[in-house]
Each structure stands twice: as structure tokens, then as C-alpha cells.
Amino acid sequence: MHLAFLNPQGNFDPADSHLTAHPDFGGQLVYVKQVALALGRLGHSVDIVTRLVDDTQWPEFASAEEGYPDAPNVRIVRLPAGDTNAFLPKERLWPFLVRDWVPNILEFYRDSAPDAVTAHYGDGGLSAVLVRAATGIPFTFTAHSLGAQKLDKLLDTESLETLDKQYNFGIRLEAERLSMNHSGVNIVSTVLERREQYAHPRYEPAIGVSDDSRFAVVPPGVNLGTFDRDSESAADREVARYVDERVSAATGRRTGLPAIVASSRLDPKKNIVALVEAYASSPALQRAANLVLVTGSLDDPLHDAGSATRTEREEIRRIRRVIDDHNLDGSVIAFGIQGQDKLAAAYRYWAQHGGVFALTALYEPFGLAPLEAAAAGLPVVVTKNGGPAESLVDKDGGYGVLVDPADPADIAAGLQRALGDDWKRLAEAGRRRVHDHYTWDRTAEGYLAAVERAGEDGGRDLLPVHPYFTGEGEPPGVG
């Protein structure tokens, strides 16, 4: 089968350059790449179709086509979109999809159309709607995140008019309605995503969440070649020395203690402050372990905010206040680790020394990070809100510790449990759970089944395409 993945945000290259250097880079791109490679391993021909970026800051994205080493069935196809080929954030891409990118897709596939399309995010979904209208090629839609939930959260801080001007919510929401309505199958990571996110009133009447034929639950996977406990790489020894040096420099005599590890953006949604508060509230935790915050490209944010954004600086200020109020200097450490291979090596190191992984986000749509940590051998203590309630619990029991992210006492109790007598059982159970259910090969199989169903999508009522998306009208309002 020949499949095209539509993801116009333009940041794919074989070396995963800058994967964590911009808010538009990261989880979604890893997801698309890994599903494409897994499908290629199954013998299918896969194109990752994205935007050409010819920008001195992003030289890796400038060639029209490129491949991945050892993946002969997978290629990156970069097509122009915009008055300039400079990098553009996703909020600014919308007008160029209709005018440039979709016509370039149709021209590129004029003599060799794919059998099906998988569309990613609202901009990829809209593009697939327009390609389907022109060619009849069926598609699946994977939202990754939906704009209605983001809008709801941001309305607490800004007016609707201001938010629409900054994020183009009117355009995004209409694109998402069309995408979920015109797609043959909507791919979600969890049942909860389907029931909560697609049921938002802003998506009525585009999709009926009770219609099983319109959805497929296909969880993302863990790259076991990178993250598994037994997948040691050349980076492991180097990373172990680096972690030792950073912890030793920060903690002194506390160097030999296990680590409570949190690896996420310094974003209010990730609720790292509550994790620090939980640690600060528990002398037992402080005696048992150091708290280590892995902060991506920010090297020592608790002492030098450096290139941190305004939002990150505010989170650093809040974390710093808890540390100062409870005299936790030398017990709470923050430093950067960039690249999945190095992060995986650090996880293995901390697992070998009795550490645990913590994710206390207020809401986590799926939660791939704790599954990666579990694969590396770390017991996981994770928010009960969102995907982890499905991925880490089933009818046979629990494979991690779920906690209430709004309750520091509950977080502290969960961490104490994972660091205590349950450590070995949780470490083994979590890793087994990943191997049994959350690999990219499993994800690829789920995509194939969804794609086959997507071609059987006749007979339903389709929403009309808004005139803006045919180049004939003003942008839709957010309402």
C-alpha cells in the first residue's frame, strides 16, 4: 500500500534536527515519523509530506526529498507553501495551504496517487479534506490536540478576540470540524480522548462520538530501540558521567540517593510546581531521594533562566519560591538533556539506581513520556487525569501509580510507594505493559486497520467546505 502522511508544519529530517527547539517541534513529529517507519518495516510505501523550509536557521529542511537511513520505503517530501520558504509557525500557515500547499500535493501525485492519506493536526486534516474533494482519496484524521480545549483554557487569561487574533482559533476550529467530518476514520489515542475532546460543543454537528464506525483507538508507541531497559547505546556511559557530575555539583553528599525524575516542558499545564510542593511537604521523600527536573534545552534554569520564555520564567520563579521557602537547595536539581538517545540513557541510569519517574500534569491527553520511562525500567507516578488512567490501568490491575495532581499529599504518598517496597514490582509491570501494548509496530497495525476502514465511508452527510478554504471568502469567526 502507498500511504501519504500530511503534516505541513515542515520540521522532519533524518537527524531529527531541532526536534525540541521550538514549540511546533516535538511529540507530534516523533509520532508521525515512528508510525511511518513502522509501516515501512511492514513493507508499505510511505511519504511524509510536509512543508519546504529554506531558511538559514533551519538548513536541514531545504531539500525537496530525503530519506531515512535503513528505511527504503519511507521518504520525506517537502513542498513549498507561502510567499517565503522561511520557517513559519503553524498559526501562520493556514492561508498558504489552500493557495500553495494543496495544489502542490495534487501536482506531485498527478501520476502516482497514494492509496490513502493519513492527516495530522487540523492543518493536515484540512489539506486532506481538499485533496479528497479533488481526487476521492480516502483519509484518516489524527488531531493530536484539538483547539476547543486549548481555547477553553486560554479564555481564563485573554479575551476571545485577542486569542483569535493570536492563534487563529476560528480557522483552526472550522478546519477541525471539516477534518473529523470528512475523514473516513478518526484516530484517537484513548477512549477518553474520543468521549471528552470530540464531544466538545464547538464540534457539533461534525461528528457523533457514539458512532463506533467513525473512530479507532490506536495508542502511540514507545521506540524500544531507544528507550528499552536493555537497549544500551554508546551514549549511556557518557550520559551516566554527565548526570553524576551535575548531581554531585548540585547536591554534594546527597549524590548516592535515588532520583525522582520529571522530564517535561516548564509549562503551567505540566504542574511541576505541585511536584516540588509534594516533595517539600515530605521529609521522608527528602531523605529518600533527590528531585531532578530534566528541562530540555534549558541547562540550569533554577540559577540562570538564560533563553527561557516568559512562561518558563514564571514557572521557574514559582518553583524557586518553593525551594527557597523549604531550604531545598541541593535536593531539587534542574538541568538539560537534549535528544531521545541521551534521555533514554539517563532513564536507564536512574533506574539502575532505584529512581522513579513523575508526571503530575493537570491533564495529560495520552502520556507517552511515562511509558518511555517505564520501558527504561523506571516505576512511574503519573497524573490520574487523562490517558494514563487507560494506559497504566486495566481489568488485571495497575502498572504504575496514579495520583491526584491537585493534591500534593497524594503525589507525595504515590512517590513514597514507588520508591519503597513496590519499586521492583512496579518497574517490571510497567516495562511489561509497554512491551505488550505500546510499541510503534502495534500502532502501525492499528493505522492499517483504520486506513482500510476509511475507504468504506460512503453515505454520511458531509459538512460544506467553508469558502475561506476554497479561496473565496473571509476567515471563519470563532463564534
N, C-alpha and C positions, 0 to 999 in steps of 0.2 A: 504494500500500500504506500502511496505517496501522500504525505501529510505536510501541511504548511502551518506553522505556528505564527500567528500575527501578534507582534509585540513592538509597537512603533517607538518605544522610548529610547532605543538606539545605543545600548550600552553592553553589547555582547562582544567578546573577543576570546581567543583560545586561552590566553593567560589570565583571564578574569581580572584585567587591569581595573583599578579604581573601584572595585566592587563595593567597597564600604565607604567611599569618599564623598558620596552625595546622597541626599535623601531619596532620590529616584533609583539608586543602585541598591542591591541587596537581595532580600528574600525572594521577591518575585522573579528576579533574573536567575537566581540559583535554581528555583523551581522549574522554570521553563527549560533551562539548559539540561537539568538532570532527567526530566521526563523525555526530552528529545534524544539524549544519549541512550537511555534505556530502550526506547523504541528502536533506535538504530541497531542496538545489540540484538534485538529480536528480528532483524532483517528488513525493517521498513526504511523507506527513504524519507528523510525529514529535513525540511527547510525551516530555519528560524529566520523569519522575515522581520526586519527591523529598519530603523531609520539610518541613513548615511550621515555620519558626523565627520566633517572635515574641519577640524578646529585644532589649533596648536596646543591647546591644553589637553586634548583627547586624541592624540595621533593614532591610537590603536583602532579607532573606529572608522577609518577613512577609506578602506578598500571596498570595492563593490561586492566581493565574495571572499569567503575564508572558510577554512575547515578546522575541525578539532583533531589533534593528534590521536591516532588509533581509533578514529570514528569515521570510516569512509562513507557511511550512509548519511551523515549529518553535515549540513553546511549552513553557514551564516550568510544571509542575503541582505545587503544593505541598499535601500532605495531612497532617493532624495525626497525631502518634504520641507518646503519653506523657501522664503526669499533668500535665506542664507543657509549654508550647511553647518553653521556653528551649533554647538550644543544648545538645546532649548529644554527648559523644564517642562514636564508633562502638561502643566496648566496652559502652556502657550502653544501646544501642538494642534489643538482642535481645528482651526481653520485650514491648516495645511494638509490634513488628512483627506478632506473632500477634494480640495483643489489639486493636490500633487500626489500624495502617497497612494491612495486607492487607484487612480489611473495608472500609476507606475506598476502597481501589482498586476493589474489586468494586462498591461503590455508585457510584463515579464513572463506571465504564464499564458500568453496568447497561443503558443503551440504545444504547451506541456502542462495543462492544468492539473493541480493536485486532486486526489480523490476526495479529500475532505480538509477542512480547516479547523484548527483549534484556536480560539480567540482569547486573549488575556488582557484583563483590566478593561475599563469602559472604552478606552480609545481603540484597543484591538477589537473589542466587540463591535463597536460602530463600524469599523472597517470591514469586518466580516459580514455585517448586515448589508453593506453596499456591494461587496463582492458577490454575495449570494443573489442580490437583486439583479445583478448584471449577468451572472453565469449559472445560477442554480446550484452552485457547490454548497453542500450542507456544512454546518459548523456546530461545534460545541462552544460554550462560553464559560470561562473561569474568571470570576470577578476579582479574586484575591482580596480586595476590600471594596465595600460599597460606600458611595458618597453620602447616603442619607444618614448613616450612623455618625460619620465624621461631622456632618453639618449639625446634627443634634448636639454634639459635644461642644462645638465651637460657638454655638449660639449663646452659650453662657458667658462668652467673653467679648463678642463683637456683634454688630447688627447684621441682619440678613443682607442688606445692600452692600456693606463693606466686605463681607465674606464672599458674596457672589463676584464682586469685582476682583478679589484676590485669587479665588480658586475656580472661578467659572462653574459654580455648582449647577446653575440652570442647564448649561450644556452637558455637564457630566451626568446629571440625573436622567435627562432625556436620552442620552446615549446608553445608559444602563438599562432603562426601560425597554428600549428597542432591542438591545442585545439579548436580554433574558427572554423577550417575547419571540424574536425571530430565530433564536438558536434551536436546534433540534433537541439538545440536552444541556442543562445547566449543571456544571460540575462543581460540587461543594466538598469541603474537607471534612465536615461533620454534619450530623443531623441537626445539631443546634444552629449551625450557620443557615441552613435552609429555613428552619422554623422561625428564627428570630430576624435575620437580616433581610431575606427575600419577602418576608411578610410585612415589612415596613409600609405604612400607608402611602408613602410617596411613590411606591412601585405599583399601586393598584391602577388599572386592572391588567397590568402587563403579564403577570404570572400568577397561577394558582398554586400555592405552596402545598396543597393537599393532593396535587396531581403527580403521582409517582412516576408517570411516564416522562415527565419533564425534568427529572433530577437524577443525578448519580452521585453517590457519596464515594469519593475517591481521595483518600488521605495522601498527603505528600509523604515522601520517604526520606530516610537518612542515607547519606553517602557512606556506606560501610567501608569502602576502600580508604576513606579518610578518617572517619570517626570511630571505627570499631576499636574495642579494647586491644585486640590482637593485631591491629594494622599499624604497627610502629613504622615510622619513616625516618629519613635522615635528619629531620627537624627535631626529633624527640630529645636527643641528648643536649643539643643547643638550647632548646626551649627550657629544659629542666634547669640548666645552669642560669639562664636568664631569670626564671621565676625565683630560684634560690637567692640570686643576687638582689632582686627587687624586694623580696620579703625580708631578707636579712637586713638590708639597709633601712627598711621602714620599721621593723619590729624588734631588732636586737635579739634578746634572749627568747623571744616567742617563735623563733624560726622553726622549731621542730613540731609545732602544732598543726593539726589538720586545718583545712580551709573550708569555709562556707563561701562558695563561688557564685557570683552573679555576673552574667555577661549579657549586657543589653545596652541600648542607647540610653543616654541620660535624658529621658523624656518623662514628663509627669505621668503618662499612661502606664509606664513600667513600674511606677510606685516604689522606686528604690528607697525612698525616704522611709517608708514603712518597714522595710527590711532592716535598715540601720536602727530604727527605733526599737524593733523587736530584739535585736542584738544588744542594744543599750539597756534594755529593760531586764536582761537576764545575766546576772553574774555567773551562772553556771555555763552559759554559752561562751561568755568571755574567757572563762578558764579553759574551756574545751577546745576552742578554735579561734583562728583569725577570720575576719570578714574581708574577702578580696573582691573588689569591684573591677571587672575587666571592661575597659572603656574604649575599645576600638582604636581609633587614631589619636585619641587624647592620651598623652603619655603620663602626666602626673597631675590630673585636674584638681585634686584636693589642695595642691600647693601652687599650681601655675595653670590658670584656665587657658592660657595660650590662644589657640584658634577656636575655642568653644563658641557656639552660637549663643544668642541671648537666652534662649530657652534652656540650653545646657548650663549656662552660668547661673541661672536661677535655681536649677536643681542642685548644682554644686554648693551654692550658698545654703540651701536648706539642709543638705547632708552635713556640711561643715558645722552648722549650728548644733546639730545633734552630737557630733563628735566632740565639739568643744564643751557642751553642757555636761557631758558624761565622762570627760577625760579619756577619750578613746584613741588618742593619737598613739600609733604603734600597734593598735589592734585592728583598725579599719584601714585598708590599703587600697589604692586605686592606681592602675597603670594600664597601658595599652598593649594589646596583642592583635596584630593585623594578619589576616589570611587564615583560611579554614584549616590548612595543614598545621599551622602553629597553634591555633586554638585547640584543635584536637589533641595535639601533643601535650598541651598544658592540662587539658582534662584528664588524660591518661596519667600524667604526673600526680595530679591532685587525688585521683582515685587510688593510686598506689600508696598514698599517704593518708588514707582514711577520710578524705574530704566528701562534701556533698554539694549539690547544685541547687540554687534557689532562684525561682522566678515568681515574684509577688505582684505581677501586673494586676491592675484593677479589672481588666478583662483581656483575655488572650484568645483571639479568634480560633487559632489552631494550637500553636505551641510546638514548633519544630525544635527550637533550641533545647528544651529539656530532653527530648528524645535523642538528640545528638549527644548530649552529656551522658544519658543513660547508656547509650551504645558504648561509650568510652569507659564505662564502669562506675560512674558516679550515681549514688542514690539521689533522687530528685524530690524536692519540696516545692510544690507548684500551686499557683492560684486555682481555686475551685471554680472560678468564673470563666466559662468558655470551653474551648476544645479539650484541655487536659482532663476534664470530667469524663470525656469519652475515651481518649487515648490511653489514659492511665488507670481506668477502672472498667471492669466488665462483670458479668454474672459470676465469674470464678474468683473475683477478689480485686485487690489493689496492687498496682505495680509501682507506685510512688506515694508520697504523702500529699494530700490536697489540703490547703489551708485557706482561711478567710483573709483576703488581702487587706480588708479594712480593720482587722483585729491584730495588732502587734503581739498580743499574748498568745493567740492561736498560731501565729507564724513561729514564735519562739518555741512553743510546745512541739510543733512539727519538726523544727530543726533539731531539737534535743532528741526526739525519737529517731530521726535518721542518723544522727551521729552516735547513737547508743547501741543497744543490743540488736536492733533491727538492721544495722548497717549492711551486713553481708547478705541477708535475705533480700533486702530492697535492691541492692546492687545487682544481684543475679536476676531477680524478677524483672527489673526494668530493662536490662540488656536483652533478656529473652523475649520480652514483649516487642521490642524493636525488630529483632530478627524474624519474629513470627508474622508481624503485621505491617511494619512501616519501613519498607525498602522501596527504592525507586523502581525496581523491576515489578513490584506489586502495583505501584502507581501506573506504570506503563500499561499493564494488563487492564487496569480499570479504564484508562483512556481509550484503549482499543474497543472495549465493550461499549463505551459511551458513543464513540465515533460511529460504530456500526448502527446503533440505535438512532443517531442523528439523521441518518438518511431516510428514516421512516416517519417524517414529521409532517406529513400532509394532513389537511383537513381542519387545522385550527385557524382561529381568527388572528390576523396579523395587524399590529398597530401601523398606521400610516407613518411613513418616514417624514419627520419634521422638515419643512422647506429649507431650514438653515443647512441641513446635511445634504441637500442637493444643490447648494449654492444659489438658492433662490429666495432667501428670506433672512430676517434678523435672528439673532441668537434667542433660543427659548429662555424665558424667565424662570427663576427658581420657584416662584409662587408662594 
